[in-house]
Each structure stands twice: as structure tokens, then as C-alpha cells.
Amino acid sequence: MCLAIPGKVVSIERASSPLMGTVNFGGIQKQVCLDLVPDVLLDEYVIVHVGFAISKMDEQEAQETLKLFEELDSGLDELKIPEI
């Protein structure tokens, strides 16, 4: 199973080919290919899968998705076997 993660576009390199930009994922910033969303603007949210922004997403939906990921992560902590 593969996940696509929402992130906020913090910079765009319009002169590069392919179109690239920096996307912030909750404090972690990564270079991402933006060729599939060439109309993206700074501070918009995109869904990123394996280094490619595959679509734009509105901020409210992105925040809701990120909150669900946090809840899932904290729920998984309960399943971890304690180290001895």
C-alpha cells in the first residue's frame, strides 16, 4: 500500500525543468516535482506521492487529513510491544 501525503508549497522554481518546488510536511521540507500541478501557487497544498505532487488540495481538507494521520500514528503506539 502506498500513501500520498498533503504538504504546503513553500517555494517554486519556475525556471527549472521539470517544475520543482519545496513542500513542507509538518516541519520537514522536501524537494518535489510539481509538473503535474503547473498552476500551483505558493502556500497552496498539494498531495505528494513518491516525490511527485499529483493534485492540489484545499487547506481545510489538508489539515483534516494530517489530523487523521496523527490520530492513526498515536493509535499505533498502543499496539507497540514494550522493549524489555
Backbone as CSV, one residue per row, in Angstrom:
resi,resn,N_x,N_y,N_z,CA_x,CA_y,CA_z,C_x,C_y,C_z
1,MET,0.841,-1.172,0.000,0.000,0.000,0.000,0.890,1.241,0.000
2,CYS,0.538,2.219,-0.768,1.280,3.477,-0.833,0.377,4.610,-0.385
3,LEU,0.977,5.600,0.247,0.230,6.755,0.711,0.661,8.001,-0.040
4,ALA,-0.278,8.897,-0.216,0.020,10.232,-0.715,-0.222,11.173,0.455
5,ILE,0.711,12.073,0.692,0.697,12.927,1.870,0.497,14.385,1.463
6,PRO,-0.399,15.101,2.160,-0.555,16.528,1.860,0.589,17.344,2.444
7,GLY,0.990,18.365,1.711,2.023,19.286,2.176,1.788,20.664,1.591
8,LYS,2.404,21.652,2.220,2.232,23.048,1.814,3.415,23.494,0.960
9,VAL,3.137,24.083,-0.190,4.177,24.571,-1.097,4.782,25.852,-0.508
10,VAL,6.099,25.803,-0.261,6.774,26.968,0.319,7.711,27.665,-0.661
11,SER,8.052,27.000,-1.761,8.819,27.669,-2.817,8.586,26.935,-4.131
12,ILE,8.692,27.675,-5.213,8.507,27.122,-6.552,9.661,27.602,-7.420
13,GLU,10.279,26.679,-8.132,11.374,27.006,-9.044,10.828,26.970,-10.470
14,ARG,10.183,28.041,-10.883,9.503,28.096,-12.180,10.472,27.946,-13.354
15,ALA,11.742,28.289,-13.162,12.709,28.207,-14.266,13.244,26.792,-14.466
16,SER,12.960,25.883,-13.536,13.515,24.532,-13.655,12.640,23.652,-14.543
17,SER,13.261,22.671,-15.121,12.545,21.692,-15.924,13.073,20.316,-15.538
18,PRO,12.247,19.484,-14.935,10.822,19.661,-14.655,10.592,20.724,-13.571
19,LEU,9.352,21.191,-13.495,8.966,22.182,-12.496,9.133,21.566,-11.109
20,MET,9.916,22.233,-10.267,10.202,21.730,-8.932,9.833,22.768,-7.889
21,GLY,9.684,22.308,-6.672,9.410,23.206,-5.565,9.715,22.529,-4.248
22,THR,9.647,23.315,-3.190,9.844,22.793,-1.844,8.484,22.723,-1.174
23,VAL,8.208,21.566,-0.560,6.933,21.339,0.111,7.219,21.021,1.569
24,ASN,6.439,21.656,2.457,6.587,21.477,3.892,5.576,20.446,4.373
25,PHE,6.088,19.393,5.011,5.264,18.339,5.586,5.402,18.408,7.102
26,GLY,4.696,19.323,7.735,4.739,19.429,9.191,6.119,19.709,9.745
27,GLY,6.884,20.544,9.081,8.211,20.909,9.540,9.335,20.242,8.767
28,ILE,9.032,19.203,8.034,10.022,18.546,7.184,9.819,19.052,5.768
29,GLN,10.866,19.612,5.178,10.761,20.167,3.831,11.481,19.271,2.839
30,LYS,10.810,19.022,1.726,11.364,18.153,0.682,11.196,18.813,-0.674
31,GLN,12.144,18.529,-1.583,12.020,18.927,-2.978,11.018,17.985,-3.641
32,VAL,10.084,18.549,-4.394,9.005,17.786,-5.011,8.843,18.232,-6.455
33,CYS,8.555,17.296,-7.334,8.248,17.634,-8.717,6.809,18.163,-8.783
34,LEU,6.640,19.335,-9.380,5.325,19.986,-9.476,4.766,19.963,-10.901
35,ASP,5.384,19.203,-11.801,4.959,19.194,-13.207,3.493,18.823,-13.403
36,LEU,2.937,17.986,-12.532,1.544,17.559,-12.704,0.540,18.589,-12.198
37,VAL,1.039,19.619,-11.485,0.181,20.710,-10.991,0.842,22.053,-11.320
38,PRO,1.029,22.346,-12.606,1.799,23.532,-13.000,1.167,24.864,-12.578
39,ASP,-0.112,24.857,-12.245,-0.782,26.090,-11.837,-0.731,26.318,-10.327
40,VAL,0.015,25.486,-9.587,0.083,25.612,-8.135,0.748,26.928,-7.753
41,LEU,0.299,27.496,-6.640,0.832,28.761,-6.136,1.454,28.546,-4.766
42,LEU,2.283,29.501,-4.339,2.860,29.443,-3.002,1.746,29.369,-1.962
43,ASP,1.989,28.623,-0.901,1.084,28.449,0.236,-0.139,27.598,-0.065
44,GLU,-0.220,27.021,-1.272,-1.287,26.064,-1.547,-0.824,24.682,-1.101
45,TYR,-1.782,23.803,-0.911,-1.477,22.436,-0.503,-1.552,21.506,-1.703
46,VAL,-0.652,20.536,-1.710,-0.644,19.519,-2.755,-0.585,18.144,-2.090
47,ILE,-1.022,17.139,-2.824,-0.893,15.763,-2.376,0.325,15.193,-3.082
48,VAL,1.267,14.650,-2.297,2.538,14.177,-2.843,2.650,12.666,-2.689
49,HIS,3.008,12.028,-3.789,3.228,10.586,-3.810,4.584,10.338,-4.463
50,VAL,5.472,9.650,-3.755,6.831,9.332,-4.193,7.547,10.493,-4.897
51,GLY,7.455,11.667,-4.277,8.191,12.811,-4.791,7.505,13.629,-5.863
52,PHE,6.273,13.264,-6.210,5.517,13.995,-7.235,4.225,14.550,-6.638
53,ALA,3.990,15.844,-6.818,2.706,16.421,-6.438,1.698,15.970,-7.492
54,ILE,0.671,15.230,-7.055,-0.266,14.655,-8.016,-1.568,15.433,-8.136
55,SER,-1.861,16.300,-7.151,-3.032,17.169,-7.254,-2.968,18.237,-6.176
56,LYS,-3.777,19.271,-6.357,-3.892,20.311,-5.347,-4.987,19.904,-4.365
57,MET,-4.937,20.488,-3.169,-5.897,20.174,-2.119,-6.169,21.454,-1.342
58,ASP,-7.430,21.683,-0.947,-7.678,22.903,-0.184,-7.152,22.739,1.248
59,GLU,-6.868,23.863,1.887,-6.203,23.840,3.187,-7.005,23.094,4.247
60,GLN,-8.307,23.296,4.284,-9.125,22.625,5.298,-9.040,21.103,5.156
61,GLU,-9.159,20.608,3.931,-9.076,19.171,3.698,-7.676,18.642,4.056
62,ALA,-6.645,19.416,3.737,-5.276,19.006,4.072,-5.105,18.905,5.582
63,GLN,-5.603,19.899,6.323,-5.481,19.873,7.781,-6.239,18.694,8.386
64,GLU,-7.430,18.404,7.853,-8.200,17.259,8.335,-7.456,15.945,8.078
65,THR,-6.846,15.825,6.918,-6.098,14.615,6.578,-4.887,14.461,7.487
66,LEU,-4.163,15.549,7.724,-2.990,15.491,8.601,-3.388,15.110,10.022
67,LYS,-4.537,15.620,10.475,-5.030,15.262,11.807,-5.338,13.767,11.879
68,LEU,-5.922,13.219,10.835,-6.210,11.785,10.807,-4.920,10.963,10.854
69,PHE,-3.881,11.409,10.144,-2.592,10.713,10.191,-2.030,10.723,11.614
70,GLU,-2.148,11.867,12.309,-1.674,11.956,13.692,-2.433,10.985,14.589
71,GLU,-3.756,10.922,14.430,-4.570,10.012,15.235,-4.193,8.562,14.951
72,LEU,-3.959,8.250,13.693,-3.563,6.892,13.334,-2.219,6.545,13.963
73,ASP,-1.280,7.474,13.924,0.041,7.233,14.498,-0.056,7.015,16.003
74,SER,-0.840,7.837,16.701,-0.944,7.664,18.153,-1.678,6.368,18.486
75,GLY,-2.615,5.945,17.660,-3.293,4.672,17.866,-2.363,3.497,17.668
76,LEU,-1.431,3.623,16.747,-0.462,2.552,16.509,0.516,2.413,17.671
77,ASP,0.784,3.527,18.378,1.679,3.459,19.534,1.151,2.482,20.578
78,GLU,-0.154,2.387,20.711,-0.752,1.476,21.687,-0.486,0.013,21.334
79,LEU,-0.229,-0.262,20.068,-0.009,-1.629,19.634,1.443,-2.078,19.751
80,LYS,2.339,-1.139,19.997,3.767,-1.473,20.067,4.053,-2.343,21.283
81,ILE,4.932,-3.291,21.110,5.354,-4.150,22.199,6.434,-3.413,22.982
82,PRO,6.255,-3.310,24.295,7.271,-2.588,25.087,8.625,-3.286,25.025
83,GLU,9.682,-2.486,24.992,11.030,-3.043,24.974,11.382,-3.525,26.370
84,ILE,12.101,-4.602,26.422,12.485,-5.171,27.725,13.918,-4.816,28.038
